[in-house]
Amino acid sequence: MRWKFFVLCLVSVFFFAAAGRAQTPLAEVPYAYTSEGWITIPVSVNGQPGYDFIFDTGATLTVAYDRLAKEQDFQPVGRDPIRVLGLIQSRYLPPYELGEISIGAESLKDHVGVVLPDWPAPLSTPHGVLGLDFMSRYTVLFDHQRRVISFYERGSLRPAKKQWRLIQLNANAYGEDTKGLLQVTARFRGERVRCLLDIGSASTVINNYAYRALTGGVSTVQKFGRGAITGSRLHGVFGEEKIVRYSRISNLRMGRARWRNPIVAIYDADIFEELGVDRQSHCLIGADLFKDKSFILDFSENTLYISK
């Protein structure tokens, strides 16, 4: 067993050298993939640790679910309601004082968010969703080998090109209340499709407009079920369920990264209409594409690096 431990240490050293890890991270915590496919990380709320939040690049706001609100006794704030996007519709929800949301020594202080309803059984509701208002202040490294997420100062990592594939992102404001959402151009069997980087989604989703353009390169997979496949989007933050179909794409590329035969969900989620892209080919890039990869999100340069 000692030699295995030694090899693991060497691999970790090589990995971090390749990642250009010149600094000590500001915060570092383990992450996990839930049985439903979401990426969750442990978060402290008002000094109390151990709350599981979904890591969601498709959410501009860090929010809580009702199970956490009941435990923390969040108090309403005398402000206008905050608009939150969901699968069925957008809703304006009353703001609450969530307090301090922390990962290690890094935190949102005096944070005002909203409280979302818990999901219906048999789904297991997380405690909250960690949004771009927190994570965009850092360069974020997901180490697949160690199952650890590290937060660094923005722009402090310079990945070695031989070990990482670069994907250029676009900080595209779909609307006034969705400013900062990250967009990426994907190629499904050579067809260009604009996509929202939505790691809070457990599955990659393309709309029917894009599906029709890809029909010649798509084979249907006999797999149907609930639409409960995203943390804050496709399942809906309001608890609705939808039936979606799944298909296998023969080839998917983003930047210099490539996936062979990924399975994607085909569904005209209302989020596409909310973002104003329902009449064009569009998709959500979900966490399923990153499950077996290490990756780096650099919010200072709007770049995504995926390990080879």
N, C-alpha and C positions, 0 to 999 in steps of 0.2 A: 504493500500500500504506500510505502514511503516514496517509491519511484514515481508512482502516479501523482502524488502530491507535488513532487519536485517538477515533473513535466507541466502540471497545471500552473505552477508559479512561473515557469519559463514562458509559457504561452501568455500569461497575463502581462508579464514584463514586456514581451514583444508587442502585444496588442497595444499597450499604452504608449510605447515608443512610436509605433506606427501612427497612433492617433495624435501625436504631437503634444502629449500631455506635459506642458511646461510648468503648470501651476498645480497647487493643491486645490481640489474642488471646494467651493463655498459650502456645498451641502451634498450629501451622498446617502441614498437610501435604497433598499431593495425594491424591486417591482415584481409584479406577478401577472400572468395571463389567467383570467378567470375561466371557468368552464364554458361561459357564454362567449368568450373571446375578447373581452375588454382588457386593457392594460390598467392596472390599479397600483397606486403607491400609498404608503402610510403617511398620513398627515396629522399634525397636531392642531387642535382647535381650542383656542383660549387656554393653552398650556396643558391640555389633556391629549396624550398621544393615542395612536392606534386606530385612527379612522381611515377607512379605505375610500380614496377618491379616484375617479376615472381620469386618466390623463387624456385631455381632449383638445386637439388643435383646431377643432371645429366649433369651439365655444369661446366667445370673447369674454365671458364673465364667469368667475368662480362662484358656484352656487352650492346649496345644501339640499338634501332631501328631508322629508318630514320626519323620518326616524331620528335623524341627528337633531333636528329642531326641537323635538320633544325632550331629548336628553339635555340639550344646551339651554333650552328656554329662551330662544332668540326673541328679541323685542322688535315690534314694527317701528319704522322710521317715517316721520312726517314728510314724505317726499312724493312726487308723482310716481305712478306705477312704472315698472321697467318692462320693456318688450322682450319676450323670450320666444325664440323660434322652436316649433315642434313639428311633428309629422303631419298632423291633421290641419293645424292652423297656427297662427301666431297668437300669443296671448300677452296681455299686460298684467303683470303680477305685482303685488305690493312689495316694496323693499323692506328688508329686515337688517338689523345690525348683527352681522355674524361675528364681528370681533376680530381676533387675530388668527390668521390661517398660516401655519408654519411648516416648513420642511427643514429640519436642522435649525441653523441660526438664521435662515432666510424666511421672511414672512411678509404677508399683507397685513398691515395694521389698520384697525378701525374700519374693517372691510364691510361694505354694504352690498348685499346680494339679494337673492330671492330664495324662497323655499318651494321646492317642487314636490308634487305628490309622490308617495311611494309607488313602486310598480306592483301590479297584481301578481298573486301566486300563479305559477310556481317560481317565478323569477325572484332572484335575490337582489334586493335594492342596495346599492352602494350608499355610502354616507354623503357623498357629494361629487362634484365635477370640478377638476382643476382646469381653469381656462387660461387664455392667452394673457389676461391681465397679470397673472403671476409668471408664467413660463417665458414670455417674450422678453423679460428682463435679463435672460441668461443665454449662454450656449449650453445645450443639453446633450449629454452623452448617454446612450443606452448601451451597456455592455452585456451582450447576450450570454457570454460565457459565465459571467459572475451573477447575472440577473440583478444588476445594480444600475441605477440611474444617478448620474452626477451632474450637478449644476455648477457651471463655471462662469466667470465674467464674460460678457459678450465679446466675441471675436478673439478669445484667448487660445483657442485650439487651431492648429494648422495641420490637418490630416495629411499623411503621406499618400501621394497619388497612387502609388503601387498597391496600397492596401485598401483603398476606398474608391467608390464610384460616386461621382458628383452629379447632383440633380439641382438645377437652378429653379428657385421658387420666385413667385411674384406676390408681393404684399398688395393684394387687390381689394379695394373697398367696394364690396357689392352694394353697400348702402351705408347710410349714416350710422346705423347701430350695429353694423357688421364689419366695421373698419378693422383692418389688421388680419383678416382671414387670409390664409396662404393658398395661392393657386399654383398649379403645376400643369404642364402640358404632357399628356401621356399619348403613347401610340399603341392602339389596339390593332394588331395585325397591319400595321403601317398607317392606319387612319388616325389623324390627329384629333384628340379630344381634350378639351379643357376640363380640369378637375379641381375640386376643393380638397386640400390635404386635411382629412378629417380622421385623425388617429383615434378619436373617441368612437368611431364606427368600427364594429367588430368585423364587418365585411366591406369589400369594395363594391360599390353600387354604380351602375350606369343607367341612364334613363332610356326610355323606349326610342327616343329620337336617335340616340347614339346606337342603340341595338339594331335598328333598321339599316343604318349605314354599315354595320358590321356583319350582317346576316350571312354573307358568303364565307366568313371565317369563324362562325360560331356553331358549336354543336350543343344541343340541349342536354342538360343533365336532369334526370328524373329525381329531383330533390325539392320537395315543397314543404312549407312549414310556416310558423309564425314569422312576422316581420320583426321579431324582437332581437335584432342583431346589431343595434348600435346603442351606445351609452346615452347620448343626448340628442340624437337625431332620428334615425329610422324607426326605432321602437317608439320614439316620441317621448318627450319629457312629461307628457300628460297621461301616459299610461295606455294609449290606444294600441291595438294590435292589427297588423295587416298581413295578408297573404302575399308572398312574393315568390318569384321563380328564379332559378339559378341556371347559369349556362357556363360552359367552359370556353375560354378564349385561347386561341392557338398560340398567341404571342403578345406579350405586353412589355413595353419599354418606357422608361422615364429617364431622360438624360443618358448616362452611360450604364444604367442598371437595366437588367432584363429578367423577366419571369416567364417560364415556360408553362403553358396550359393552366393558368390560374382560373379558379372558379369565381365568378362574380354574380351579384344579385342584379336582376333586371327589374327596375321598378321606378315609376314616376312619382317619387316621394315629393310631397308638397314643399319640401325645402328647396327644390329646384325652382318652383314658381316664386317662392319667397325671395330667392336670390336673383330673380329675373332672368334665368337661363333655361326655362322650361321649353323654349322654342328653338333650342340649339343643342348639339351634342354636348353632354356634360356628365360628369361622374363625381363620386366621392371616393378618394383613396383611403382605404381603411387599414386597421391594424393587422389584418390577416397577411398583408404583404411583408410585414416586418417581424413576424413571429420568430423566425429562425435567423434573424440578422441582428448585428449591432448597427447602430446608426447614430448620427450626430445632427442635431438641429441647430444651426447658427442663425440666430435672429438678427444679428448685426449686418449680415450680408445676404440674408434670405436664401440660404443654401441648405441642402440636405445631403449628407454623405451616408452611403450604405456600404457596409463591409463586403468584400469580395468573398 
